[in-house]
Amino acid sequence: MLYLSNGIITYAGLFHSRETSWLMTQPLSEDRIFVHKFIESFAFASWGVLLLGSPVLVAYGLSIKANLIYFISILPLLIAFVGIPAGLGSCSAILIAWLIPRRPKTILISIIVIIILAITLLTWRLVLTPGTALTADWMDAFLNRLQFSRHPLLPSRWMSYSVVK
C-alpha cells in the first residue's frame, strides 16, 4: 500500500500540480523539485504507518522490558522501513511518466485497474479456500500460503528482526 500511495502521490504532485509548474519557473534544479515532492509524498502517504506503528513498538518494548537503545532505534527503523516503498513508488512514478508520455490518464487508469484486479485475485486465492473457513486445517493452509512474506530479502523481515533482536 505504501508503494502505491507514494507512487500515486508523487505522480500527481510532479505532473499534475500547479505548484510544480510554478517551481519550474524558479531558479531551482529539477533534482531539488523532485526531492521536495518526494519528501512531501513521503510525509503525506506514510504518516499513518509512523503514527500507528510507534505505539505498537513501544508497547512491545515495554512488555519485554527492552533497554533504552531499543526505544531510541524505533523511529529510525520505522522511517527506514517506510522509506523503501516510498522510494520505489516515486521511482515507479517517474518511470511511468517517462515510458508513457501520451494519454497518461487512460494508461494510468488501466494500470490501476490491473493492480486492483491482481490484488483482488490474490486476496481471493489466499482467503477464500475450499473447505470450512476458520477451522484448524483452513488456518494451517492459509498460513502456509503466506510463507512468501517471510522471505529474508523483504523489508518486513528486516524490521521484525531488528525489533526482536
Disulfide bonds with the S-S distance in Angstrom:
none
